[in-house]
Amino acid sequence: MPSGAPLGAGVVVVVVVVVVVVLVLVGLLSLLVPHPARAALKAMAHPAKTLADLTVRVFI
């Protein structure tokens, strides 16, 4: 991580926390909801995870 980029580090932390929360919620919901809804939730979570991966790669 380049020095003098605390804002970038903060953004990465926020994105990672949001993605972890989303994935945990999806995991919990997938235990409770039927399969079609589970597939929809996974489809919604996937772009968020991809975006987080890209963001992390950009800042590292």
C-alpha positions as CSV (number, residue, x, y, z in Angstrom):
1,M,0.0,0.0,0.0
2,P,1.5,3.4,-0.9
3,S,2.3,5.7,1.9
4,G,0.1,8.8,2.2
5,A,-3.0,6.9,1.2
6,P,-5.0,6.6,4.4
7,L,-8.2,7.4,2.5
8,G,-7.6,4.5,0.1
9,A,-7.0,2.2,3.1
10,G,-10.2,3.4,4.7
11,V,-12.2,2.8,1.6
12,V,-10.8,-0.8,1.3
13,V,-11.7,-1.5,4.9
14,V,-15.2,-0.2,4.5
15,V,-15.7,-2.2,1.3
16,V,-14.4,-5.4,2.9
17,V,-16.6,-4.9,6.0
18,V,-19.7,-4.4,3.8
19,V,-19.0,-7.4,1.7
20,V,-18.4,-9.6,4.8
21,V,-21.7,-8.4,6.3
22,V,-23.5,-9.1,3.0
23,L,-22.0,-12.6,2.7
24,V,-22.8,-13.4,6.3
25,L,-26.4,-12.2,5.8
26,V,-26.7,-14.2,2.6
27,G,-25.3,-17.3,4.4
28,L,-27.8,-16.9,7.2
29,L,-30.7,-16.3,4.8
30,S,-29.7,-19.2,2.6
31,L,-30.4,-21.5,5.6
32,L,-33.9,-20.1,5.9
33,V,-35.2,-19.4,2.4
34,P,-36.1,-21.8,-0.4
35,H,-33.8,-22.5,-3.3
36,P,-35.0,-19.9,-5.9
37,A,-34.6,-17.0,-3.4
38,R,-31.2,-18.4,-2.4
39,A,-30.1,-18.3,-6.0
40,A,-31.3,-14.7,-6.3
41,L,-29.4,-13.7,-3.2
42,K,-26.2,-15.3,-4.4
43,A,-26.7,-13.5,-7.8
44,M,-27.0,-10.2,-5.9
45,A,-24.1,-10.9,-3.6
46,H,-21.7,-11.8,-6.5
47,P,-21.3,-8.4,-8.1
48,A,-20.6,-6.9,-4.6
49,K,-17.9,-9.5,-4.0
50,T,-16.4,-8.9,-7.5
51,L,-16.4,-5.1,-6.9
52,A,-14.7,-5.6,-3.6
53,D,-12.0,-7.8,-5.1
54,L,-11.4,-5.3,-7.8
55,T,-11.2,-2.4,-5.3
56,V,-8.7,-4.3,-3.1
57,R,-6.6,-5.1,-6.2
58,V,-6.5,-1.4,-7.2
59,F,-5.4,-0.2,-3.8
60,I,-2.9,-2.9,-3.0
